[in-house]
């Protein structure tokens, strides 16, 4: 008997069974007690659901490093009839996973894309001002936002929106920049973060709160497979061509740099792989 036939059949069976599992409605996870002075990490999510999809490192920073992780809902989607519902789903997802939540404005920002940046200076400047105010008010140690080639127009727009907002801040403003990927893979990630099985299961449950989206496309059920494939990619993209894969079950890839003196500077040379046994706080001195 071919053992891989059984392996593949089990993958397929678990995926089919997953479609019958409940969407959202889970009791909140046990959030650690945070100090009032805890450093902040902001996730600038282009859409509701991105906060959990790319949330492996933010979740570990919350649980292991005791950072105050806050999701910034840049948009609430382009479908106006769903924006209020999507925000309620986002509130429930953040409440479950333990992230704080900031709404940019009622309904979220609109037309966040490079076309607006190039052709509608007034609308873009207003959005930049909103993000800059959040950055100044929250004074985060770490921010998460998509990389510049993340395919989806709102993801790419959010990348440039955050960078343009940073450029308006005083020169002494500093923070760590963590660029994320989902729709488009990064060519040059420099950080691979392993997740344990409990964290992956909680992220899947978190995504499931976005009921309208996962009924359209079951992102939550596909998340573990995506994180497994990240181990394959990251072993060489982060570790170096020809390097052996680490003994990770699930991972997420990021690009870590710093904002300093009004521009982007490297955080370190080469790439880093953080296992489930290491505290990721060491990445953000």
Phi and psi in degrees as a GROMACS rama.xvg file:
@    title "Ramachandran Plot"
@    xaxis  label "Phi"
@    yaxis  label "Psi"
@TYPE xy
-77.1423  112.068  UNK-2
-63.944  -26.0799  UNK-3
-73.1967  -23.3635  UNK-4
-62.4491  -42.9486  UNK-5
-65.9069  -42.1014  UNK-6
-58.7675  -50.7346  UNK-7
-65.1272  -40.4268  UNK-8
-61.9031  -36.8717  UNK-9
-68.8205  -40.571  UNK-10
-55.8759  -48.9357  UNK-11
-63.4598  -39.8845  UNK-12
-66.5543  -43.6581  UNK-13
-63.347  -36.7492  UNK-14
-65.5353  -43.9302  UNK-15
-63.1196  -44.0157  UNK-16
-65.5206  -33.7313  UNK-17
-60.8873  -27.8508  UNK-18
-67.6892  -15.8301  UNK-19
-97.0367  -2.57591  UNK-20
-75.2228  155.065  UNK-21
-65.4513  151.584  UNK-22
-106.597  116.715  UNK-23
64.1687  -169.14  UNK-24
80.2961  6.36527  UNK-25
-81.032  150.952  UNK-26
-66.2871  146.776  UNK-27
-57.7042  147.284  UNK-28
-69.5668  166.532  UNK-29
-79.3505  102.662  UNK-30
-81.0471  133.208  UNK-31
-65.6657  154.423  UNK-32
-74.7517  124.072  UNK-33
-103.973  143.026  UNK-34
-71.6107  146.593  UNK-35
-55.7149  -28.7631  UNK-36
-93.4804  11.7971  UNK-37
-57.5736  135.207  UNK-38
-58.3822  153.18  UNK-39
-107.448  145.795  UNK-40
-123.2  123.58  UNK-41
-104.809  132.409  UNK-42
-103.726  113.277  UNK-43
-89.8865  93.5894  UNK-44
-92.1037  124.719  UNK-45
-61.8087  -35.9858  UNK-46
-136.904  155.396  UNK-47
-60.8816  127.05  UNK-48
116.678  -26.174  UNK-49
-63.8062  -28.3209  UNK-50
-62.0914  -32.9333  UNK-51
-92.1111  -34.4792  UNK-52
-60.14  -43.979  UNK-53
-100.464  15.8414  UNK-54
-84.0667  10.9291  UNK-55
-58.8594  -53.4524  UNK-56
-69.3562  -45.3764  UNK-57
-54.1871  -40.4206  UNK-58
-66.11  -39.8365  UNK-59
-68.1957  -35.088  UNK-60
-65.1012  -37.4108  UNK-61
-66.5486  -50.604  UNK-62
-78.9957  -34.8789  UNK-63
-104.204  -38.958  UNK-64
-97.1402  -7.75853  UNK-65
60.2863  39.0462  UNK-66
-83.5608  150.632  UNK-67
-85.5665  101.024  UNK-68
-91.9573  125.532  UNK-69
-128.695  128.032  UNK-70
-89.2057  131.523  UNK-71
-103.592  113.62  UNK-72
-80.1123  90.5258  UNK-73
-60.9791  -51.7327  UNK-74
-125.842  169.224  UNK-75
-118.914  29.6016  UNK-76
90.1975  164.469  UNK-77
-90.9044  -15.4388  UNK-78
-83.9614  104.678  UNK-79
-60.8457  -31.5008  UNK-80
-70.6104  -15.8452  UNK-81
-106.896  -4.59721  UNK-82
-63.2048  -44.1795  UNK-83
-65.4748  -43.8775  UNK-84
-62.8202  -41.4248  UNK-85
-65.7015  -34.7876  UNK-86
-68.1949  -38.8719  UNK-87
-64.1625  -39.4421  UNK-88
-62.9084  -40.083  UNK-89
-64.7464  -42.8659  UNK-90
-57.2574  -43.2185  UNK-91
-67.2719  -40.559  UNK-92
-64.9358  -45.0651  UNK-93
-65.7308  -39.1214  UNK-94
-62.2481  -37.5009  UNK-95
-67.7551  -49.4832  UNK-96
-80.2554  -22.0299  UNK-97
104.235  10.5127  UNK-98
-87.4757  144.386  UNK-99
-72.599  175.209  UNK-100
-147.153  131.978  UNK-101
-123.039  129.638  UNK-102
-95.3505  127.555  UNK-103
-62.734  -43.0816  UNK-104
-169.026  162.551  UNK-105
-53.7178  126.273  UNK-106
87.4271  -12.868  UNK-107
80.4229  169.906  UNK-108
-73.0096  153.325  UNK-109
-117.047  154.055  UNK-110
56.1632  44.2371  UNK-111
-86.4488  94.3724  UNK-112
-160.478  167.454  UNK-113
-68.985  -22.4523  UNK-114
-66.2127  -43.0382  UNK-115
-64.0342  -41.9046  UNK-116
-58.2464  -37.4383  UNK-117
-85.5198  -28.8011  UNK-118
-118.798  -12.2251  UNK-119
-134.025  77.5342  UNK-120
-60.7172  -36.4226  UNK-121
-67.949  -46.7781  UNK-122
-62.7326  -42.5548  UNK-123
-65.6292  -43.3849  UNK-124
-61.8118  -37.5699  UNK-125
-64.3237  -42.3857  UNK-126
-65.6738  -41.4565  UNK-127
-59.871  -42.5027  UNK-128
-62.1449  -39.6676  UNK-129
-64.1277  -45.0276  UNK-130
-68.5112  -40.0087  UNK-131
-61.7972  -39.3428  UNK-132
-63.9916  -40.1807  UNK-133
-62.8781  -43.5563  UNK-134
-61.8079  -44.5345  UNK-135
-65.7138  -42.8415  UNK-136
-68.8523  -42.1379  UNK-137
-84.8774  -26.3113  UNK-138
46.0059  61.3879  UNK-139
-73.5617  153.062  UNK-140
-80.9148  -33.1402  UNK-141
-135.897  140.577  UNK-142
-129.183  144.624  UNK-143
-113.414  135.603  UNK-144
-161.359  157.827  UNK-145
-67.2709  155.362  UNK-146
-77.7155  170.409  UNK-147
-75.5028  -7.80165  UNK-148
-122.747  35.223  UNK-149
-83.4229  28.6728  UNK-150
60.5349  -61.2795  UNK-151
-60.5558  134.904  UNK-152
-60.5093  -37.7305  UNK-153
-71.9766  -31.2236  UNK-154
-66.9729  -47.1918  UNK-155
-64.4359  -41.5904  UNK-156
-61.0443  -40.5517  UNK-157
-64.0141  -36.3785  UNK-158
-56.0881  -52.9482  UNK-159
-73.245  -29.9342  UNK-160
-61.3905  -46.0816  UNK-161
-66.1851  -44.3028  UNK-162
-64.3398  -40.163  UNK-163
-65.4849  -36.3303  UNK-164
-66.9945  -42.7749  UNK-165
-59.0942  -38.6901  UNK-166
-66.217  -17.5221  UNK-167
-88.1532  -9.17417  UNK-168
-83.0021  161.008  UNK-169
-55.8535  151.722  UNK-170
-64.0494  -19.8101  UNK-171
-87.128  2.26222  UNK-172
-75.1844  127.198  UNK-173
-131.965  150.414  UNK-174
-166.483  165.907  UNK-175
-86.8095  136.852  UNK-176
-105.461  123.561  UNK-177
-120.099  108.924  UNK-178
-88.3539  140.007  UNK-179
-113.223  166.875  UNK-180
-139.673  149.403  UNK-181
-152.542  -62.745  UNK-182
-75.5013  -30.4362  UNK-183
-129.597  127.204  UNK-184
-73.3871  141.442  UNK-185
-72.2581  141.319  UNK-186
-77.7036  -26.5946  UNK-187
-138.243  61.1798  UNK-188
-68.3269  152.861  UNK-189
-127.092  12.2168  UNK-190
-145.976  127.344  UNK-191
-120.639  122.588  UNK-192
-111.079  119.926  UNK-193
-79.1775  147.413  UNK-194
-119.695  141.42  UNK-195
-81.1316  172.067  UNK-196
-65.7602  -34.3207  UNK-197
-63.7035  -45.136  UNK-198
-63.3503  -42.5708  UNK-199
-62.0714  -44.6575  UNK-200
-61.49  -38.9267  UNK-201
-69.1803  -36.4437  UNK-202
-66.2203  -39.7714  UNK-203
-61.408  -45.747  UNK-204
-62.5306  -39.6479  UNK-205
-60.7174  -44.8267  UNK-206
-63.4393  -33.258  UNK-207
-64.6586  -19.2141  UNK-208
-66.3502  -19.6757  UNK-209
-85.7745  69.2981  UNK-210
-58.4264  -47.9662  UNK-211
-60.7239  -35.2628  UNK-212
-77.0046  -43.4373  UNK-213
-76.8635  -17.7767  UNK-214
-71.3969  -30.1799  UNK-215
-77.5384  -38.8836  UNK-216
-152.463  116.046  UNK-217
-75.1465  66.7341  UNK-218
-54.2602  -38.0525  UNK-219
-63.6301  -41.883  UNK-220
-71.1088  -25.2845  UNK-221
-89.4673  -9.44275  UNK-222
-61.1369  -45.9244  UNK-223
-59.671  -40.2065  UNK-224
-64.9953  -39.8914  UNK-225
-60.9862  -42.1074  UNK-226
-70.2647  -28.9688  UNK-227
-69.6197  -41.0557  UNK-228
-66.1489  -28.5046  UNK-229
-63.4979  -28.9434  UNK-230
-64.4163  -43.4073  UNK-231
-59.4617  -50.6532  UNK-232
-67.4321  -45.8446  UNK-233
-67.5723  -26.9934  UNK-234
-58.0651  -33.0044  UNK-235
-106.531  -37.6212  UNK-236
-65.8635  -36.4361  UNK-237
-95.1208  -43.359  UNK-238
-79.5134  -26.6281  UNK-239
119.818  144.9  UNK-240
-58.6976  129.762  UNK-241
87.2426  -2.27805  UNK-242
-74.2701  148.637  UNK-243
-71.4872  147.033  UNK-244
-71.7676  139.511  UNK-245
-70.5149  163.932  UNK-246
-82.3769  61.9119  UNK-247
-104.463  141.725  UNK-248
-87.8331  -40.5715  UNK-249
-139.454  142.004  UNK-250
-152.69  160.651  UNK-251
-130.278  141.162  UNK-252
-102.019  142.584  UNK-253
-141.738  169.153  UNK-254
-122.99  116.56  UNK-255
-103.567  123.586  UNK-256
-139.18  -172.198  UNK-257
-129.069  148.855  UNK-258
-100.459  120.467  UNK-259
-152.986  135.209  UNK-260
54.9892  36.3431  UNK-261
79.7022  17.282  UNK-262
-158.565  178.526  UNK-263
-93.7892  132.613  UNK-264
-129.83  155.146  UNK-265
-63.9732  149.867  UNK-266
-91.5562  -31.3507  UNK-267
-166.558  167.203  UNK-268
-90.1549  145.694  UNK-269
74.4946  -152.382  UNK-270
-125.711  160.641  UNK-271
-131.111  142.037  UNK-272
-120.629  121.721  UNK-273
-109.034  114.903  UNK-274
-78.2683  171.646  UNK-275
-67.6041  -13.2818  UNK-276
-92.2496  -8.5888  UNK-277
-102.437  143.057  UNK-278
-80.2503  120.404  UNK-279
-69.8369  -5.9374  UNK-280
-57.7365  -26.8502  UNK-281
-63.3595  -17.4363  UNK-282
-74.6925  -19.204  UNK-283
-127.587  69.1672  UNK-284
